[in-house]
Amino acid sequence: MSKSSTPELGEEKFKSKIGGQAVIEGVMMRGIDKASMANRLPGGEIDLEVWPIRGGKDLPWYRKVPFVRGVFSFGISMIDGYKCLMRSADKQITEEDEEPESRFEKWLTEKLGDKLMPVISGISMVLGLALAIFLFMMVPSGILKLAGKIVEIPDVVKNIIEGFIKIGIFVGYTALTGLMKDMHRLYEYHGAEHKTIACYEHGRELTVENVKQHCRFHPRCGTSFVFLVLFISIFVNSVFRLSWENVMLRVLCKLALLPVVMGLAYEVIRLAGKYDNPVMRAVSAPGLWIQRITTKEPHDDEIECAIEALKAVIPEGGE
């Protein structure tokens, strides 16, 4: 049963444009003209940050054109989300946690000064992207190329198998990370974010008890977007008939086609978040299933953070 037709909660009042992300001990929410982040500090209190979104309602043309806007929106969301993740981690550091700087750390601080953290964050992001390229592009292509030497496999079948290998890696990776205590709590905040937005879309008062009654799965989730990217890539790679002879060349071609794939996935997930019909429910179903891994039922203190973050970005005149 879809969340919009749950009898005891009534129908959704509207589809919100507000989205969010779980961060370390908190939730980040992005509204129409401002964003916020609410974190539970080590002392127990909630720290709330609110900042304006550049462009706000007057988005540039490339953020409005279908199939183009998805690439830019994803890039901006990824960068902003990563910054919030790093900032939320800093908020959990207390004076007792701080250790004396090593000689190397002192040297880096002297040479880079205020640029130190941006440089470290940039390097971390590049390494993360390199790992993603290796896991989701090089490994599946390499496996299928080796398999092709043992048994003859049509290229179309290879593309399908490669796609399901990528989806399997994604599901396995998220499931393994969920076993880590810190990641499990992050997934609880992810659930709190979804449930709070669902409560808001149903037009109910944002209280812990009301939020707890809603579903922790949402069709506009980043998890669903990643699944759609992996699934749509099967068809795009088949249409463009990428060569299987050279793995590196194939990876480069897939990187070149990635904006096309992301643009398509973004439009699909927008439709899934806007309409509730059998077709869109079928499209959303696999992503919602994977959200059983990437979201967990939140505790009251986690829901409180999500509520504070959401309240801060609701437009004064409503959506």
C-alpha positions in Angstrom: 0.0 0.0 0.0 1.4 3.4 -0.9 2.0 5.9 1.8 -0.4 8.3 0.2 -3.3 5.9 0.6 -2.8 4.7 4.2 -6.4 4.8 5.6 -5.5 5.8 9.2 -3.4 8.7 8.0 -5.6 9.9 5.2 -4.5 11.1 1.8 -1.5 13.3 1.1 -2.4 17.0 1.0 0.4 17.9 -1.4 3.8 16.8 -2.8 6.5 18.8 -1.2 9.7 20.0 -3.0 11.6 19.8 0.3 14.3 17.1 0.4 16.8 16.1 2.9 19.8 14.0 3.9 20.9 12.2 7.0 24.2 13.5 8.5 26.2 12.6 11.6 23.8 12.8 14.5 21.4 14.9 12.6 19.4 15.8 9.5 20.0 18.3 6.7 16.9 19.7 4.9 16.9 21.6 1.6 13.9 23.8 0.9 13.0 26.2 -1.9 15.0 29.2 -0.8 16.9 28.0 2.2 18.5 25.0 3.8 19.1 23.9 7.3 20.9 21.3 9.4 19.9 20.2 12.9 22.4 18.1 14.9 22.3 16.5 18.3 25.4 17.7 20.1 27.3 15.5 22.6 25.7 17.5 25.4 22.3 16.5 24.3 21.0 19.8 22.9 20.0 20.4 19.3 22.2 22.7 17.2 20.3 24.3 14.3 22.0 26.1 11.3 20.0 27.8 8.6 21.4 29.4 5.4 19.9 30.8 2.2 20.1 28.8 -1.0 21.9 30.7 -3.8 19.5 31.3 -6.6 16.5 30.2 -4.5 13.3 30.4 -6.5 15.1 32.1 -9.4 17.1 29.1 -10.7 19.4 29.5 -13.7 18.3 28.0 -17.0 20.4 24.9 -16.7 18.6 24.0 -13.4 15.2 24.2 -15.2 15.7 22.4 -18.6 14.5 18.8 -18.5 17.3 16.1 -18.8 19.9 18.9 -18.2 18.8 20.0 -14.7 19.3 16.5 -13.3 23.1 16.5 -13.8 23.6 19.9 -12.1 21.1 19.2 -9.3 22.8 15.9 -8.5 26.3 17.6 -8.5 25.2 20.4 -6.3 23.3 18.1 -3.9 26.4 15.8 -3.7 28.8 18.7 -2.9 26.4 20.4 -0.4 25.6 17.0 1.2 29.3 16.2 1.6 30.0 19.6 3.2 27.2 19.1 5.7 28.4 15.6 6.5 31.9 16.9 7.3 30.5 19.8 9.3 28.2 17.5 11.3 31.2 15.3 12.1 33.1 18.3 13.5 30.2 19.1 15.8 30.7 15.8 17.6 34.3 16.5 18.5 34.7 17.7 22.1 37.8 19.0 23.9 38.4 15.6 25.4 38.5 14.1 22.0 41.1 16.4 20.6 44.7 15.0 20.5 48.0 16.9 20.2 48.9 17.6 16.5 51.7 15.6 15.1 54.7 17.2 13.3 53.1 16.4 9.9 49.8 17.9 10.9 51.5 21.1 12.2 53.4 21.3 8.9 50.1 21.0 6.9 48.4 23.6 9.1 51.4 26.0 8.6 51.4 25.5 4.8 47.7 25.5 4.1 46.2 27.4 7.0 42.4 27.8 6.5 42.6 25.8 3.2 43.6 22.6 5.1 40.1 21.2 5.6 38.8 22.1 2.1 41.9 20.3 0.6 41.3 17.2 2.8 37.6 17.2 1.9 38.5 17.5 -1.8 40.9 14.6 -1.6 38.4 12.5 0.2 35.7 13.2 -2.4 38.1 12.4 -5.3 39.0 9.1 -3.6 35.4 8.3 -3.0 34.6 8.9 -6.7 37.6 6.7 -7.7 36.3 3.9 -5.5 32.8 4.3 -7.0 34.2 4.1 -10.6 36.2 1.0 -9.7 33.4 -0.8 -8.0 30.5 0.1 -10.3 32.3 0.3 -13.7 35.6 -1.4 -13.8 34.7 -4.5 -11.7 31.5 -5.5 -13.5 33.1 -4.9 -16.9 36.2 -6.9 -16.0 34.1 -9.8 -14.7 32.0 -9.9 -17.9 35.1 -9.6 -20.1 36.7 -12.6 -18.4 33.5 -14.6 -18.6 33.3 -13.8 -22.3 36.6 -15.6 -22.8 35.2 -18.8 -21.2 31.7 -18.8 -22.8 30.3 -16.8 -25.6 27.7 -14.2 -24.4 25.8 -11.8 -26.6 26.5 -8.2 -25.9 22.9 -7.4 -25.0 23.0 -10.2 -22.4 26.3 -8.9 -21.1 24.8 -5.4 -20.6 21.9 -6.9 -18.6 24.2 -9.1 -16.5 26.6 -6.1 -15.9 23.7 -4.0 -14.7 22.5 -6.6 -12.2 26.1 -7.0 -11.0 26.2 -3.3 -10.3 22.9 -3.4 -8.5 24.1 -6.4 -6.5 27.3 -4.5 -5.5 25.2 -1.5 -4.4 22.8 -3.6 -2.3 25.6 -5.6 -0.8 27.7 -2.5 0.0 24.8 -0.7 1.7 23.8 -3.9 3.7 27.4 -4.3 5.0 27.8 -0.7 6.0 24.5 -1.0 7.9 26.2 -3.5 10.2 28.4 -0.7 11.5 27.0 1.0 14.6 27.6 4.6 13.3 26.2 3.8 9.9 23.1 2.1 11.5 22.4 5.3 13.4 22.9 7.3 10.2 20.3 5.1 8.6 18.0 5.8 11.5 18.3 9.6 10.9 17.6 8.8 7.2 14.4 7.2 8.3 13.6 10.2 10.5 14.0 12.5 7.5 11.6 10.5 5.3 9.0 10.1 8.0 9.0 13.8 8.9 8.6 14.9 5.3 5.8 12.3 4.9 4.0 13.8 8.0 4.4 17.3 6.5 3.0 16.2 3.1 0.0 14.8 4.9 -0.6 18.2 6.4 -0.3 17.0 10.0 1.3 18.8 12.9 5.0 18.1 13.2 5.2 16.2 16.5 7.2 13.1 17.4 4.1 11.0 17.8 2.6 12.1 14.5 5.9 11.6 12.6 6.3 8.0 14.1 3.0 6.9 12.4 4.3 7.6 8.9 6.3 5.4 6.5 10.1 5.6 6.4 10.2 5.0 2.6 9.9 7.8 0.1 10.0 7.7 -3.7 12.2 10.8 -4.0 15.0 9.3 -1.9 18.6 9.3 -3.1 18.7 5.6 -2.7 16.0 5.2 -5.4 17.9 7.7 -7.6 21.0 5.6 -7.4 19.1 2.4 -8.3 17.5 4.2 -11.3 20.9 5.3 -12.5 22.2 1.8 -12.3 19.1 0.3 -14.0 18.8 3.0 -16.8 22.5 2.5 -17.6 21.7 -1.0 -18.8 19.5 0.4 -21.6 21.8 3.4 -22.4 24.9 1.2 -22.7 22.9 -1.2 -25.0 21.7 1.6 -27.2 25.2 3.1 -27.7 26.7 -0.4 -28.1 29.8 0.2 -26.0 32.7 -2.0 -26.9 33.7 -4.9 -24.6 37.2 -5.3 -26.1 38.9 -2.7 -23.9 37.7 -2.3 -20.3 39.3 1.1 -19.7 37.9 2.5 -23.0 34.5 1.1 -22.0 34.8 2.8 -18.6 35.7 6.1 -20.2 32.7 5.8 -22.6 30.4 5.0 -19.6 31.7 8.1 -17.8 30.9 10.2 -20.9 27.4 8.8 -21.0 26.8 9.2 -17.2 25.2 12.7 -17.6 22.7 11.2 -20.0 21.9 8.4 -17.5 21.6 10.8 -14.6 19.4 13.2 -16.6 17.0 10.4 -17.4 17.0 9.1 -13.8 16.3 12.5 -12.4 13.3 13.0 -14.6 11.9 9.6 -13.7 12.3 10.2 -9.9 10.7 13.6 -10.2 7.7 11.9 -11.8 7.7 9.2 -9.1 7.6 11.9 -6.4 4.9 13.9 -8.2 2.4 11.2 -9.2 0.9 8.2 -7.4 -0.4 5.7 -10.0 0.3 2.0 -10.8 3.1 2.9 -13.3 4.9 5.1 -10.9 4.5 2.7 -8.0 6.0 0.0 -10.2 8.9 2.2 -11.1 9.5 3.2 -7.4 9.1 -0.3 -6.0 12.7 -1.5 -6.3 14.1 1.7 -4.9 11.7 1.5 -2.0 12.7 -2.0 -1.3 16.4 -1.0 -1.1 15.4 1.7 1.3 14.6 -1.1 3.8 18.4 -1.3 4.0 19.3 2.4 3.9 16.6 3.6 6.3 15.9 2.3 9.8 13.1 3.1 12.3 14.3 6.2 14.2 14.2 7.0 17.9 12.4 10.0 19.3 15.6 12.1 19.7 16.4 11.5 16.0 12.9 12.5 14.9 13.2 15.7 17.0 16.3 16.7 14.9 14.4 16.0 11.7 11.4 18.1 12.8 13.7 21.1 13.7 15.5 20.9 10.4 12.2 20.7 8.4 10.4 23.5 10.3 13.3 25.8 9.5 12.9 25.5 5.7 9.1 25.6 5.3 8.2 28.7 3.3 6.3 31.3 5.2 3.4 31.2 2.8 3.5 27.5 2.4 4.3 25.5 -0.8 
